Amino acid sequence: MQTTQSSQATQTTDGQPVSTWKAAILGFQHLLAMYSGDVLVPLLIGGALHFNAMQMAYLISADIFMCGIATLLQLKRTRFTGIALPVVLGCAVQAVTPLSAIGRNYGVGTMYGAIIGAGLFVFLSAGWFSKIKNLFPPVVTGSLITIIGFTLIPVGFQNLGGGDVSAKNFGDLKFLLVGFLTMAIILGLNVFAKGFMKSLAILLGILLGTVIASWLGMVNLSAVGQASWFHLPQFFYFSTPKFEWSSILTMILVSLTTMVESTGVFFALGDITGKQIKAADLKRGYRAEGIAVILGGLFNTFPYSTFSENVGVVQLSGVKTRKPIYFSALFLMLLGLLPKISALATVIPDPVLGGAMIVMFGMVGVQGIRMLQQVDFKDNNNLLVSAISIGLGLGVTVYPQIFQDLPQSLQIIVNNGVVIGSFSAVILNVVFNLRPQRAAQAAQAQVNSTAQSRK
């Protein structure tokens, strides 16, 4: 059994082997796909807590290192942990607002205590959460993946315009030129390139886009010069954890949303790779994420969850094996130990990342639509579940301020399009499709269909 799993980890789903050097390059492509989103979290939280330059440098490098550790935990299947899918783990973006609020109001130590408490909850509740698989039929998971992809597209457009919406030069023509050229390169490679070159479309698009941006004076190497050469992550760098019940409860709520999002990603990757996701797989996946969150608190970084961005990379590259992800995890750990080298990835201009993000996030959204093709939309209940959930997710993403009068604890939940869309899909599916009367009607319809087929 172990030999079979090892063999599958080095081949694509069509049986073609992936060489070591190709897997390494594909792993670097996965790293670039998630890097900007992952670095964004320490930048936002560190800025909100007024960390100085030295603290920010540690925070970013330690965070990158822990992303590699968290990814390895999820890649390697053991008796108790590991989903064994081509997944990359990074900082949960949903945690930015609540962690910033906890850090400002209660202190950095309480913030990390809340992360550890949430990690323990995820680990201990993994068995229970995996048993509610029936709450995630294709109408729910397909809607969720669609929401994840399409609610992230505005982030891509923000980067396409320069990153800072309030800046006077937001939407500058040179930003748009570089961003759309990056998109054109990725699309062109997908249309005209073949084999391995086609699978590297995102990486080559980002690299060539950065070269073009450098000709226009948009690449700044000062961050590389200021970074140190080596920095080893350590326990309790900023503060020893302190535990406060309301902060822990807040982060548990956030963790529930990331577990729902991870569930959607697991099923999406299972659909792409042709692997049936069972309750035991989900349990191991949740446990791995729980351990990653606990380690994030101990190393004074952040909670970690499965990154949906990399679903688009798997889909576009056509390489659905775990081998490139092992390289990606290794690269993340090396970059985390060598801040000066990891700083090289920060020189990629926002418009270049924006162009690539629009393609990748669009692919994630379309993957969700493909999953929804399995759903019987002649059934009006399924139509309502998907329509309302996707509508709420996209609506909140565009106008999150609509809930500004609610208490802060509720805003943490409803201001995020993925969160409100996820809960909406699960709750509406329970209301419309899992009622006892509804289940009896479905069973009777199956009996009638079987009887009709025998005539």
C-alpha positions as CSV (number, residue, x, y, z in Angstrom):
1,M,0.0,0.0,0.0
2,Q,2.8,2.4,0.9
3,T,4.5,1.6,-2.4
4,T,1.4,2.4,-4.4
5,Q,1.0,5.7,-2.6
6,S,4.6,6.6,-3.2
7,S,4.2,5.8,-6.9
8,Q,1.1,7.9,-7.2
9,A,2.9,10.8,-5.6
10,T,5.4,10.9,-8.5
11,Q,3.0,10.6,-11.4
12,T,0.3,12.7,-13.0
13,T,-3.3,11.3,-13.1
14,D,-2.7,10.1,-16.7
15,G,0.2,7.9,-15.5
16,Q,3.0,10.0,-16.9
17,P,6.0,10.4,-14.6
18,V,7.1,13.9,-13.4
19,S,10.9,14.3,-13.3
20,T,12.6,15.8,-10.3
21,W,13.7,19.0,-12.1
22,K,10.2,19.5,-13.6
23,A,8.6,18.9,-10.2
24,A,11.0,21.5,-8.6
25,I,10.0,24.2,-11.2
26,L,6.3,23.4,-10.8
27,G,6.8,23.6,-7.0
28,F,8.3,27.1,-7.4
29,Q,5.2,28.0,-9.5
30,H,3.0,27.0,-6.6
31,L,5.1,29.1,-4.2
32,L,4.6,32.2,-6.4
33,A,0.9,31.6,-6.6
34,M,0.4,31.7,-2.9
35,Y,3.3,33.9,-1.8
36,S,1.7,37.3,-2.2
37,G,-1.5,36.3,-0.4
38,D,0.6,34.7,2.4
39,V,2.9,37.7,2.9
40,L,-0.1,40.0,2.9
41,V,-1.3,38.7,6.3
42,P,1.8,39.5,8.3
43,L,2.1,42.9,6.6
44,L,-1.5,43.7,7.5
45,I,-1.4,42.4,11.1
46,G,2.1,43.7,11.8
47,G,1.1,47.1,10.5
48,A,-2.0,47.2,12.6
49,L,0.1,46.3,15.7
50,H,2.8,48.9,14.8
51,F,5.6,46.4,14.5
52,N,9.0,47.9,13.6
53,A,11.1,46.9,10.6
54,M,13.1,44.2,12.5
55,Q,9.9,42.7,13.9
56,M,8.2,42.7,10.5
57,A,11.2,41.0,8.9
58,Y,11.1,38.2,11.5
59,L,7.3,37.9,11.2
60,I,7.4,37.4,7.5
61,S,10.3,35.0,7.4
62,A,9.0,32.9,10.3
63,D,5.5,32.8,8.6
64,I,7.0,31.6,5.3
65,F,8.9,28.9,7.1
66,M,5.8,27.7,9.0
67,C,3.8,27.6,5.7
68,G,6.3,25.0,4.6
69,I,5.9,23.0,7.8
70,A,2.1,23.2,7.6
71,T,2.1,22.1,4.0
72,L,4.3,19.0,4.8
73,L,1.9,18.1,7.6
74,Q,-0.9,18.0,5.1
75,L,1.0,16.3,2.2
76,K,2.2,13.3,4.2
77,R,-0.5,10.8,5.1
78,T,0.0,9.2,8.5
79,R,-2.4,7.2,10.7
80,F,-3.7,10.4,12.2
81,T,-2.9,13.3,9.9
82,G,-2.6,14.4,6.3
83,I,-5.1,14.7,3.5
84,A,-2.5,13.5,0.9
85,L,-3.7,15.9,-1.8
86,P,-1.7,18.5,-3.8
87,V,-2.4,21.3,-1.3
88,V,-0.4,24.3,-0.1
89,L,-1.2,25.8,3.3
90,G,-0.8,29.5,4.1
91,C,-2.2,32.2,6.5
92,A,-5.9,32.3,6.8
93,V,-6.9,35.7,5.4
94,Q,-10.2,35.6,7.4
95,A,-8.1,35.9,10.6
96,V,-6.6,39.4,9.8
97,T,-9.4,41.5,11.2
98,P,-10.1,39.5,14.4
99,L,-6.4,39.0,15.2
100,S,-5.7,42.7,14.7
101,A,-8.5,43.6,17.1
102,I,-7.4,41.0,19.7
103,G,-3.8,42.2,19.5
104,R,-4.8,45.9,19.9
105,N,-7.3,45.3,22.7
106,Y,-5.7,42.5,24.7
107,G,-2.1,42.4,23.6
108,V,0.1,40.2,21.4
109,G,0.3,37.4,24.0
110,T,-3.5,37.0,24.1
111,M,-3.5,37.0,20.3
112,Y,-1.2,34.0,20.2
113,G,-3.1,32.3,23.0
114,A,-6.3,32.6,21.0
115,I,-4.5,31.0,18.0
116,I,-3.4,28.1,20.1
117,G,-6.8,27.6,21.6
118,A,-8.4,27.6,18.1
119,G,-5.8,25.1,16.9
120,L,-6.7,22.8,19.8
121,F,-10.4,23.1,18.9
122,V,-9.7,22.2,15.2
123,F,-7.6,19.2,16.2
124,L,-10.1,17.9,18.8
125,S,-13.2,18.5,16.6
126,A,-11.8,16.9,13.5
127,G,-13.5,13.6,14.0
128,W,-16.9,15.2,14.6
129,F,-16.5,17.6,11.7
130,S,-15.6,14.8,9.3
131,K,-18.8,12.9,10.1
132,I,-21.0,15.7,8.8
133,K,-19.9,15.0,5.3
134,N,-23.5,14.7,4.2
135,L,-23.7,18.5,4.8
136,F,-21.4,19.0,1.8
137,P,-23.1,17.5,-1.3
138,P,-22.1,18.9,-4.7
139,V,-24.6,21.8,-4.5
140,V,-22.8,23.0,-1.4
141,T,-19.2,22.3,-2.3
142,G,-19.7,23.5,-5.9
143,S,-21.2,26.7,-4.7
144,L,-18.5,27.2,-2.1
145,I,-15.7,26.7,-4.7
146,T,-17.4,29.1,-7.1
147,I,-17.7,31.7,-4.3
148,I,-14.0,31.2,-3.3
149,G,-12.8,31.8,-6.8
150,F,-15.1,34.7,-7.8
151,T,-14.8,36.6,-4.4
152,L,-11.0,36.6,-4.8
153,I,-11.1,38.1,-8.3
154,P,-11.6,41.7,-6.8
155,V,-8.2,41.1,-4.9
156,G,-6.7,40.4,-8.3
157,F,-8.2,43.5,-9.8
158,Q,-7.0,45.6,-6.9
159,N,-3.4,44.4,-7.5
160,L,-3.9,44.9,-11.2
161,G,-4.5,48.6,-10.5
162,G,-1.5,49.0,-8.3
163,G,-2.5,47.5,-5.0
164,D,-3.6,50.7,-3.1
165,V,-7.1,51.8,-4.1
166,S,-6.6,55.2,-2.3
167,A,-3.4,56.0,-4.2
168,K,-3.6,58.8,-6.8
169,N,-2.0,56.6,-9.4
170,F,-4.3,53.6,-8.9
171,G,-5.2,52.3,-12.3
172,D,-2.3,54.0,-14.0
173,L,-2.0,52.9,-17.6
174,K,1.4,51.3,-17.1
175,F,0.0,49.2,-14.3
176,L,-2.8,48.0,-16.5
177,L,-0.4,47.4,-19.4
178,V,1.9,45.2,-17.3
179,G,-1.1,43.4,-15.7
180,F,-2.8,42.6,-19.0
181,L,0.5,41.7,-20.7
182,T,1.0,39.2,-17.9
183,M,-2.5,37.7,-18.5
184,A,-1.8,37.6,-22.2
185,I,1.4,35.7,-21.7
186,I,-0.3,33.1,-19.5
187,L,-3.2,32.7,-22.0
188,G,-0.8,32.6,-25.0
189,L,1.3,29.9,-23.4
190,N,-1.9,27.9,-22.6
191,V,-3.0,28.2,-26.2
192,F,0.2,27.8,-28.2
193,A,2.7,26.0,-25.8
194,K,2.9,22.3,-25.4
195,G,3.9,19.9,-22.7
196,F,6.0,21.2,-19.8
197,M,6.1,24.8,-21.2
198,K,2.3,24.9,-21.1
199,S,2.3,23.7,-17.5
200,L,4.6,26.6,-16.5
201,A,2.3,29.2,-18.0
202,I,1.7,31.0,-14.6
203,L,5.4,31.0,-13.6
204,L,6.6,32.2,-17.0
205,G,3.9,34.9,-17.1
206,I,4.9,36.2,-13.7
207,L,8.6,36.2,-14.5
208,L,8.2,37.8,-17.9
209,G,5.7,40.3,-16.5
210,T,8.3,41.3,-13.8
211,V,10.9,41.8,-16.5
212,I,8.6,44.1,-18.5
213,A,7.7,45.9,-15.3
214,S,11.4,46.5,-14.5
215,W,11.8,48.2,-17.9
216,L,9.1,50.6,-16.8
217,G,10.8,51.3,-13.4
218,M,8.3,49.3,-11.4
219,V,10.7,46.9,-9.6
220,N,12.3,48.0,-6.3
221,L,15.2,45.9,-4.9
222,S,15.7,47.9,-1.7
223,A,13.9,45.2,0.4
224,V,16.4,42.7,-0.7
225,G,19.4,44.8,0.4
226,Q,17.8,45.5,3.8
227,A,17.0,41.8,4.6
228,S,19.3,39.7,6.7
229,W,20.9,36.5,5.3
230,F,19.7,34.0,8.0
231,H,17.1,34.0,10.7
232,L,15.9,30.9,12.6
233,P,12.3,30.8,13.8
234,Q,11.9,30.4,17.6
235,F,9.2,29.9,20.2
236,F,7.6,32.9,21.8
237,Y,9.6,35.4,19.8
238,F,7.2,38.3,20.6
239,S,5.4,37.1,23.7
240,T,4.4,34.0,25.7
241,P,0.7,33.0,25.0
242,K,-2.0,34.4,27.3
243,F,-5.5,32.8,27.2
244,E,-8.7,34.9,27.3
245,W,-12.0,33.2,26.7
246,S,-13.7,35.7,24.4
247,S,-10.6,36.0,22.2
248,I,-10.4,32.2,21.9
249,L,-14.1,32.0,21.1
250,T,-13.6,34.5,18.3
251,M,-10.8,32.6,16.8
252,I,-12.8,29.3,17.1
253,L,-15.5,31.0,15.0
254,V,-12.9,32.0,12.4
255,S,-11.5,28.4,12.4
256,L,-14.9,27.0,11.7
257,T,-15.1,29.1,8.5
258,T,-11.6,28.0,7.4
259,M,-12.6,24.4,8.0
260,V,-15.6,24.8,5.8
261,E,-13.4,26.5,3.1
262,S,-10.8,23.8,3.4
263,T,-13.6,21.2,3.0
264,G,-14.5,22.8,-0.3
265,V,-10.9,22.8,-1.5
266,F,-10.4,19.2,-0.5
267,F,-13.5,18.2,-2.6
268,A,-12.4,20.4,-5.5
269,L,-9.0,18.8,-5.6
270,G,-10.5,15.4,-5.1
271,D,-12.7,16.1,-8.2
272,I,-9.6,17.3,-10.2
273,T,-7.4,14.4,-9.2
274,G,-10.1,11.7,-9.4
275,K,-9.8,10.8,-5.7
276,Q,-12.9,10.1,-3.6
277,I,-12.7,12.1,-0.4
278,K,-14.0,10.0,2.6
279,A,-14.6,11.0,6.2
280,A,-11.3,9.5,7.3
281,D,-9.5,11.7,4.7
282,L,-11.3,14.8,6.0
283,K,-10.4,13.8,9.6
284,R,-6.7,13.6,8.8
285,G,-6.9,16.8,6.9
286,Y,-8.5,18.8,9.7
287,R,-6.1,17.3,12.3
288,A,-3.1,18.4,10.2
289,E,-4.5,21.9,10.0
290,G,-5.2,22.0,13.7
291,I,-1.5,21.1,14.4
292,A,-0.4,23.8,12.0
293,V,-2.5,26.4,13.8
294,I,-1.1,25.3,17.2
295,L,2.5,25.6,15.8
296,G,1.6,29.0,14.4
297,G,0.7,30.2,17.9
298,L,3.8,28.7,19.5
299,F,6.1,30.2,16.9
300,N,4.2,33.6,17.1
301,T,3.0,33.5,13.5
302,F,-0.6,32.8,12.4
303,P,-3.3,30.2,11.9
304,Y,-2.8,28.2,8.7
305,S,-5.4,26.7,6.3
306,T,-5.5,25.2,2.8
307,F,-5.0,27.8,0.1
308,S,-7.6,27.8,-2.6
309,E,-5.3,29.8,-4.9
310,N,-3.3,26.7,-5.7
311,V,-6.3,24.8,-7.0
312,G,-6.1,27.0,-10.1
313,V,-2.4,26.2,-10.5
314,V,-3.2,22.4,-10.3
315,Q,-6.0,22.8,-12.9
316,L,-3.9,25.0,-15.3
317,S,-0.7,23.1,-15.1
318,G,-2.4,19.7,-15.6
319,V,0.1,18.2,-13.1
320,K,-2.0,16.7,-10.3
321,T,0.7,14.9,-8.3
322,R,2.0,15.8,-4.9
323,K,5.6,15.8,-5.9
324,P,5.8,19.5,-6.9
325,I,4.1,20.4,-3.6
326,Y,6.8,18.7,-1.6
327,F,9.3,20.9,-3.5
328,S,7.1,24.0,-2.8
329,A,7.1,23.1,1.0
330,L,10.9,22.8,0.9
331,F,11.4,26.1,-0.9
332,L,9.1,27.8,1.6
333,M,11.2,26.5,4.5
334,L,14.4,27.6,2.8
335,L,13.0,31.1,2.1
336,G,11.9,31.3,5.7
337,L,15.4,30.7,6.9
338,L,17.0,33.1,4.3
339,P,15.1,36.4,4.5
340,K,17.3,38.0,1.9
341,I,16.4,35.4,-0.7
342,S,12.8,35.3,0.3
343,A,12.7,39.1,-0.2
344,L,13.3,38.5,-3.9
345,A,9.7,37.4,-4.3
346,T,8.5,40.6,-2.8
347,V,9.9,42.6,-5.7
348,I,7.2,41.2,-8.1
349,P,5.0,44.3,-8.8
350,D,1.3,44.2,-7.8
351,P,0.0,44.5,-11.3
352,V,1.9,41.4,-12.4
353,L,0.5,39.4,-9.5
354,G,-2.9,40.9,-10.3
355,G,-2.9,39.7,-13.9
356,A,-1.9,36.2,-12.7
357,M,-4.4,36.2,-9.9
358,I,-7.4,37.0,-12.2
359,V,-6.5,33.9,-14.4
360,M,-6.0,31.6,-11.4
361,F,-9.0,32.8,-9.4
362,G,-11.2,32.6,-12.5
363,M,-10.1,29.0,-12.9
364,V,-11.0,28.2,-9.3
365,G,-14.5,29.7,-9.8
366,V,-15.0,27.8,-13.0
367,Q,-13.9,24.6,-11.2
368,G,-16.8,25.2,-8.8
369,I,-19.2,25.6,-11.8
370,R,-17.9,22.3,-13.1
371,M,-18.8,20.7,-9.8
372,L,-22.2,22.2,-10.0
373,Q,-22.8,20.4,-13.3
374,Q,-23.4,17.3,-11.1
375,V,-26.4,19.0,-9.4
376,D,-30.0,18.5,-10.6
377,F,-31.0,22.2,-11.1
378,K,-34.4,21.1,-12.3
379,D,-35.0,20.8,-8.5
380,N,-35.9,24.3,-7.4
381,N,-34.4,23.7,-3.9
382,N,-30.9,23.1,-5.3
383,L,-31.3,26.2,-7.5
384,L,-32.2,28.3,-4.5
385,V,-29.3,26.9,-2.4
386,S,-26.7,27.8,-5.0
387,A,-28.2,31.1,-6.2
388,I,-28.7,32.6,-2.8
389,S,-25.3,31.5,-1.5
390,I,-23.3,32.7,-4.5
391,G,-25.3,35.9,-4.5
392,L,-24.6,36.6,-0.8
393,G,-20.9,35.7,-1.1
394,L,-20.4,38.1,-4.1
395,G,-22.6,40.8,-2.6
396,V,-20.8,40.9,0.7
397,T,-17.4,40.9,-1.1
398,V,-18.4,44.1,-3.1
399,Y,-20.1,45.9,-0.2
400,P,-18.8,44.5,3.2
401,Q,-19.8,47.8,4.9
402,I,-23.4,46.8,4.7
403,F,-23.1,45.1,8.1
404,Q,-21.1,48.0,9.7
405,D,-23.9,48.5,12.4
406,L,-23.7,45.0,13.7
407,P,-21.5,44.1,16.8
408,Q,-17.8,43.6,16.0
409,S,-18.1,39.9,16.9
410,L,-20.8,39.4,14.2
411,Q,-18.9,41.5,11.6
412,I,-16.0,39.0,11.9
413,I,-18.3,36.4,10.5
414,V,-20.6,38.2,8.0
415,N,-18.1,40.7,6.4
416,N,-16.3,37.9,4.6
417,G,-17.9,36.7,1.4
418,V,-16.5,33.2,1.6
419,V,-17.7,32.9,5.2
420,I,-21.3,34.0,4.7
421,G,-21.6,32.1,1.4
422,S,-20.3,28.9,3.1
423,F,-22.7,29.1,6.0
424,S,-25.5,30.1,3.7
425,A,-24.9,27.0,1.4
426,V,-24.7,24.6,4.4
427,I,-27.8,26.0,6.2
428,L,-30.0,26.4,3.1
429,N,-29.1,22.8,2.1
430,V,-30.2,21.6,5.5
431,V,-33.4,23.5,5.3
432,F,-34.4,22.6,1.8
433,N,-32.8,19.2,1.2
434,L,-32.2,17.4,4.5
435,R,-35.6,17.7,6.2
436,P,-37.2,14.3,7.1
437,Q,-40.1,15.0,4.6
438,R,-37.6,15.9,1.9
439,A,-35.5,12.9,2.5
440,A,-38.6,10.6,2.3
441,Q,-39.6,12.2,-1.0
442,A,-36.1,11.7,-2.4
443,A,-36.2,8.1,-1.3
444,Q,-39.6,7.5,-2.9
445,A,-38.5,9.2,-6.1
446,Q,-35.5,6.8,-6.2
447,V,-37.8,3.8,-5.7
448,N,-40.2,5.0,-8.5
449,S,-37.2,5.6,-10.8
450,T,-35.9,2.0,-10.1
451,A,-39.3,0.5,-10.6
452,Q,-39.8,2.4,-13.9
453,S,-36.4,1.2,-15.2
454,R,-37.4,-2.5,-14.6
455,K,-40.5,-2.3,-16.7
